[in-house]
Amino acid sequence: MLRKSESDRIDEVERRLVRKFAQLPVGLIATAVEDAYLRFEYSLIRAYLPLLVERRAHNELARLALDHDPPIELARQAADADLTMELAELASDTELAVDLTPTH
């Protein structure tokens, strides 16, 4: 089976975020993804990189979207709940102890 390259997986992240944040300019979304990706440029463990990039870019875009559309706050809260569940699943899969207490 042919595995997708890291670049292909990051491109998929960008496409998902473009669909999710359709009210924001595509260039802004691309910049958020690139900035998030560069944040992990020197990370040795790359397996979860697309997930980490997507979450970092998503959080930034959600913050920016609030300036464009106040009802997005409800969507952000729902996304935060989804992220908490995903992290709990990841933690249980990798047997990590993670404090998932919301900070806001």
N, C-alpha and C positions, 0 to 999 in steps of 0.2 A: 504494500500500500504506500502510495506517495504521500509524504508528510508536507504540510504547508510550511513555507518559510516564515520566519519571524516578520519579515516585511509584509507578506500576504496577510498574516494574522492582524497586524496593525492596520492595514488598509481596511480589513473587515470591521475593526473597531470604529474607524472613522466613518464608514458607511452607516453603521448602526446609529452613531451619534448624530449624523446628518439627518437621518429619518426622525430620530427622537426630538431633536431641537430644530425642527423645520423653520421656526420663527427667527432663528439666528443666521447670519451670513455664513456661507460655506467656508469662506476663508478664515473666519474666526474659529470655527470648529477645527479646521485643519491645523491652525496655529496651536490650539489647546492640546490637540493630540500630539503634535510635534514637541511641544514644551514638556508634556508629561513623559513622552518617550525619552527625551534627553535627560530627564531627571534620573532615569535608570540606566544611563549609558554605560556605566562601569560596573553594573551589577553582575556578579559572577553566576548567580542562579537565574536562568532565563525562562524557566518553565511557566511561571505565572506572570511573566512580563505583560502580555496583552491584557490580562485581567487588571493588573495594577495600573496600567496606562489608561484603560477605559474608566476605571473608577476615579482616578485623579482628574482626568479630562472632564468626566461627567460632573463631578462636584464643581469644578470651575465654571462649566457651561450652565449648570443649574443656577449658580450664583448670578451669572450674567443675565440669564433669562428672566430672573426676578425683576430686573430693571425694565425688561420689555413687556412682561405679562405677569401681574401679581398672582393670578390663579396657579401659576407654576409652583408656588410654595407648597401647595397640597400635593402636587406630583413629586416634588423633592422629598417630602416627608414619606410618601409611599415608597420612593426609590431607596431612601435610607432604611426603611423597614425590610425591603427586599435584600439590600446589601447585608444587613445584620443576619438575616437568615442564611445567605450564601456563605458568609464568613463562619457562621456556626457549623454549617455542613463541612466546609473546608477544614476547620479545626478538628472536627470529629474524625474526618477522613485521615488527617495527618497526625492525629493524637496530640494536638497542641492545646494548651490551656490559653484561652483568649478571653479577656474581659470585654464583653459586648455591651456594657452599660452605655446608653446614649449620653452624649456630652452636652446636648442642647435641649 
